[in-house]
């Protein structure tokens, strides 16, 4: 029986595919039913050779694909490919899934083993997905904070750092005077984001205890995982850049408070980045490049999204329960959105703190 301890080492040695089509698969056992690979982007794949599997879980169903796969210098084969989420290095999770499948008899009857293992696979994918969302969200908000710190006058850097409120559950990610900033980060090629309620895309009137707003920017940030070097950055690097800016402008005394806040980001979802102990953690060490950085003025009628009044006319719908996806255009008007990190920071500073 293959032990868990041997599988992570096997996966560690698997290199990324040279192209999107060809795979170099490492089989976990000689039966060649359960195999591991990495796609062109480095994501871990678990291959299950045999009949098409039909998951009962939507989460697992979205992550699995059955088709013909091709190998360089070897015959093509039909298999189910389980693709793990994109960010970070999840070798241990893939190893755990492989081990459980084999323990449940995948080499003998794959479909039965998969049925027994599917609940574990679902939990693993959900946990990885939440971790991804935390990493991506923190990267986007720190990128916004870094831009604010760089563009702020030296005497306003401390206030810029203090404007970050997204480290906890709050009505806005950033508050600068009467300007609210909601940051949405995606790995998609467009400004497509899930909105957790109309309060995220409408001015705060102050009735819920928040700061009344005159302006609201939805900052849409596109990030792509990439190799280190060049214009890439990671969460630890952003934290260091912000700290260096704080220390250079006389507010180094607030660094510990800033680090405490980064450690609280996403704790309810299993996150929390402790810079002192986790700067070498491969999950938080993912390198990104920015594909776009846009700030949409959400009071502009040219931004055609669902508004509170659109829902309120449906008297039997609880407005606070509505969640939806927005697909924002590259250009709503000539001056909306503002594009570029520096330009966005300057637009936010257009309102006095």
N, C-alpha and C positions, 0 to 999 in steps of 0.2 A: 504494500500500500504506500503510495506517495505521501510523504509527510509535508505539512505546511512549511516547515523550516527550509526545505530544499527548493520550494517553488519561487520565493522572492529572488533568490540568487539567479535562478534560471531566467526570470523576467528581466532582471537588471541588465543582463547581457544582450537583450534583444534590441536591435537598432531600428531606427525609423525607416519606413519604406522609402525607396528612392523616388517612386512615382505614386500617383493616386491609384493606379490600377494594379501594380504588382505588389505581392506580399512575400516576405521571408518569414515563414511561420516556424516557431519552435514548439514541438510537441511535448506535452508534459509526461506522457507515457508512450510506450512502444505501440499501443493500440491505435495511436494517431486519431483519436476522437476529440480530445480537448487540446487545443493549441493556443499559443499566445503570439501576438505580433504588435507592431506599432504602425499607425497610419502615417501618411506623409507629414502630418503635423506633430507627430510624436505621441499621440494619444494611444493608450493601451487598448488593445482589442483582444477579446476572448473568442476563439473560433470553436464551434461545436459541429462536428461533421456527422451528417446523418439526415434523417427526415426533417422537414420544416417544422419548427416548434411554434406552438400557438399559445403565447402567454395569456393568462387571465388578467394580469395587471397592466393597466395602461402605461404606467411608468416603464415597465420592462418592455412592453410592446413597442414603445417609442424608441427604445435603445437597441432593439434587435432587428436584424435584416437577414433574410435568406435569399441567396442567389449564387451564381457561379463565380468563383474567385480564381485568380490567375497567379501563378508563381513563376519566377524566372528560372528557366531550365528544368521545369517539372510540369507534370500534367495539371490541368485545371481541375477544380473539384467544387462540389456543391456543399455549402455549409451555412450555418447560422452564425452571424457575426454580432457579438455583444460589444458595443462601443461605450467605453466609460467616458464621463464628462471631461471637458477639455482642459481645464486649468490644473496646475499642480502635477505632482507625481504620485500616482495612486497604485504603485506596484503591489503594496501589501494587500489592498482590497482585491485586486485581480487575483493574487495568489490565494486569498481566502476563498473566493468564489470557485476557483479551479479545484481547490482541495475538497470543498464541500460537494461539488458535482461528482468528483471521483469517489468520495466516501459513500455517496448515495448510488453508485453503480453506473456512472456515465459510460464507462468502457463497455458495459454489457447491454444495458437498455437506456439509451440516452433520454428518451421522452419521459420515462418514469423518474429518472434521476433529476431531470429539469423540473418536473412538477414538484418534487420534494424540496428542491433548492430554491425555487422561484421566490418564496417570501423573503429569504435572506438576500437574494439578488435585489429585490425591490427596496429593502431597507438600505442596502449599501448604496444604490444609485441615488436614492433620495438624500442620504447624508452627504454624498459627494456633491450633489446639485446644490444643497444649501451652503456647503463650504465654498463652492464656486461663486455663488451669489455674494457671499460675504467678502471674498477676496476681490471680486470685480467691483463691488460697491465701495469698498474701502480704497481701492486704487483710484477710482474716479473722484471721490471726495478729497483725497489727499492731493491729487493732481490739481483740483480746483483751489485748494488751500495754498499749495505751492505757488500757483499763479498769482493769487491775491498777495501773498507775502513778498513776491518778487516785484510786483508793481506798486505796492504801498510805499509811501514815504517812510523813512526810517522811524519817525515818531509814531506811525500808525500800524506798525507790524504787530505789536501786541494786541491791538484792537482787531486786526485781521484774523489772528489766531483765535481770539475770543469769539469771533463771529461764527465759527464752526459749531453747529449744534447737532449735526447728523450722527455724532458718536453715540447718541442716546435716542430713545423714542421721543420725537418732537414734531412740531407742526412744520418745520422747515429745516433743511440741511444747513443753510447759512442765513444769517440775518444781518444786514448792514443798514442801519437806520430804518427807514420805511421800505427798504427793498428786500424782498424775500428771494432766495435762490433754492431751487429744487434740482438736485443733480441726479441724472439718470445715465447709467453706463451700460453699454452693450458690446457684444462681440460681433453683432450683425454689421452689414455694410451700409445700413440706413439707420435713420433716427427712429427706430421702432422700439417702443417701451411699454411695459405694463404699468398702468396707473392704478394705485391702490385706493382710489376715491377721488371725487371731484375737488376735494380740498387741496390736492397736490397740484392742481392746474388752475386754481382760481385765487384771486386776491383774498387775503385774510382780513375780515372786517373787525377783528378783535373781540368778537362776542364770546369766543371760546377761551379767552384769556391770553391768546397770542398777541403779537405786536401787529396793530393795524398797518396794512401795506398800501403803498401807492403804486408799487411796481412789483411784478413777479416775473423772474426769469426761470424758465426750465432749461437747464444746461444739459445738452445731449452730448455725451462723450462716447466715441467709438474707440475701442481698444482691440488690438490683436496681439496674441501671445507670439513672441519672437525669440530669436537667439539673443544672447547678451551682446553688448557693444553697440557702436553707432549712436543712434538717437533713442535707444531703448532705455527703459527704467524699470525699477521694481519698487515694491512697497517699502522695503528697508532703505533704498536709496532716496525715495521721496521724504521719508521721515528724517533722514540725515540732512537733506537739503533744507528742510523747514527749520530744524534745530540750528543749523549753521547760520541761517538768516536771523533767527531769534537772538542768538548769542552775539552776532555782529551788530545788532541794533539796540543792545542794552536790555533785552528782556529775557536773558538766559535764566533768570529766576523762575520763569513760568514753564521751563522745559519739562520738569517732572509732572506738572499738571497736564501738559499736552500729551506726554507719554501715557499717563494714566487714562486719558480719554481714548487714545488709540487702542488700548488694551480692553476697553469696554465695548468697542464697536462690534456689533453682531453676536454678543455673548448669548443672546436668547436663541440663536441658531447654531450654537456650537462654535462660534468664532471667538475673536479676541486676540489681537496681535500684541504680544509683549516684546517690545523691541530689544530689551536686554537679554532675553533668552531665546527668541525665535527668529532673529535676523538671518540665521543660516538655515531655517526650516525651508525645505524645497517647495512647500505649498505657497508660502508667502514670498518665496524667492523668484516666482515666475516673472520673466521679463516681458514688458509690453512695449508696443509702439502705438502712438495715437494716430488713428485714421481720420478722425474729425473731432472738432471741439466747437460746438455751436450753442448760443444762448438765444432762446426764443422768448420774445415778449408775449406773455400769455394773455395780456389784455387786448391784443390786436385781434380784431374780428377776422382778419385774413387767416388766422390759425383756426381752422374749422374742426373743432373737437366737441365732444359731448360736454355740455355745461349743466350746472345745477338746475337752471330753469327748464332745460329740456326734459329732465327727469321729474321735476316737481309737478308737471302737468299730469303725470301718471300717478294719481292719488293713492293707488294701492302698492306703490313701490317705495321702499325705504331708501332714501337718497344715499345714506351712509353705507349701504350694503353693496353699491354698484362698483364693480371693478372692470376695467376695459383696457384694450391696447390702442395706443396712438401711433400713427405712421406719419411723422412730420416731414414736410417737403424740404428740399435743400434750400429753397427760397420761397418764403411766404409773401414778402414784399422786398423792395430794393434794400431796405435797411433792417430787415428782419428775416432770418436771425443775424446776430453778430457772430462772426467766425474768427477762430483763433484764440488761444488761451490768453495771451496778453490783451487782446481787444475785449474779450469777455470780462476780464478783471477790471479793465478801465471803465467798461459800461456799468458794472456794479458800483464802482466808486463814484459814478456820476451823481449818486445820491449821498448827501452828507451823513456820516454816522451819528 
